[in-house]
Amino acid sequence: MKKIKSVYISSIYQNAGKTTISLGLYQIFRERKLKPVFLKPVGQQTVDIDGLDIDKDSYLLASVYRCKSVKEMSPVTIGRGYTEKYIISPNPQELHQKILQAHEKLKLRRDSIIIEGTGHAGVGSVVDVSNADVARLLESKVIIVSEGGIGKCIDEVMLNKALFDIKGVEVLGVIVNKVLPEKYERIKGVLTLGFKQKGLKLLGCIPKDPLLSDPTVEQVQQKMKLQLLSGKRSNMHKRVCNTIVAAMEPSNMVEHITDGTLVLASGDRVDNIMIAVTSHLIVQSRRKKVIGIILTGGLTPDEKILRLLRRSGIPVMVTSEETYKVAGKIDNLVCKIQRSDIEKIQEARSLVKKYVDVEEILKNL
């Protein structure tokens, strides 16, 4: 029987960039004339597809690469309340069997499989399907994805590797993601040496890319459950590159508006709301543009101002929360790649192709 090239993408924590790596590797494998398939053995965030709970990452890969086996790509999903029920009545054999059956079906007529884990090595232990457990079950070699930095990065990778070692799973190496561009060369050099001293290979070092981390106006609105008052639909897809709290004097606010600015203002700060609208209308042909306004405190200006906002086409949203609380939530907002994010998908592929040593990965699978 022909040996399948199997790689398991784990990470030091959630949202480190596993899906970005999976998207890129899938495309590169195809370019190398391989026939890859994707598997997310254990999913947590799901979408409803024909009455089935399908992991979002599986759905994304299936949509991008037109895979027909989306059901097998997401064999186990853990929803709200599942963990408690499992602890009361555990059945690891059932979960393992579901994963193995999906794995076997996906391997048919394929020569490589990209398996994406969930969070760090121990995630899923409570229901007996940790990343380390599943990697051993599927006899797959592992790549650990981390984020930029040096000391913390190496410490956390070694902590994760320890669990894979206990389970007898081989770790191929590490991909470090989201490295600050201004520190890229120094961090890459030190990490290469640092991991070598620990017996690991640095398989890739990817600089932080704003395109992958910046949410669209629509994503901010949906994630934060903001009420949409007005705005052109086409403007909802613009990316938020800068957020300002408009609690300053209007003359000072102008200096903080850059291309892709989302303005947060109390609904009764008509002066700053007007500055935002005026800035948008005057410079909309230049690269210094307001792309959205969030009115905070549950307040809205009078109807005359609202009519002007509607005419501008700027997406205007409203929330009852206070301005600085909203600003904090936006700073911590995590927006995963969606199938409609064509730019993000293309960028993910490009970054992996440029910065990850795929030849080294394939050579050792």
Buried (B, 14 or more C-beta within 10 A) or exposed (E): EEEBBBBBBBBBEEBBBBBBBBBBBBBBBEEEEBEBBBBBBBBBBBBEBEEEBBBBBBBBBBBBBEBEBBBBBBBBBBEEEBEEEBEEEEEEEEBBEBBBEBBEBBBEEBBBBBBBBBBBBBBBEBBBBBBBBBBBBBEBBBBBBBBBBBEEBBEBBBEBBEBBBEBEBEBBBBBBBBBEEEBBEEBBEBBBEBBEEEEBBBBBBBBBBEBBBBBBBBBBBBBBEBEBBBBEEEBBBBBBBBBBBBBBEBEEBBEBBEBBBBBBBBBBBBEBBBBBBBBBBEBEEEEBBBBBBBBBBEEBBEEEBBEBBBEBBBBBBBBEBBBEEBBEBBEEBEBBBBEEBEEBBEBBBBBBBEBBBBEBBBEBB
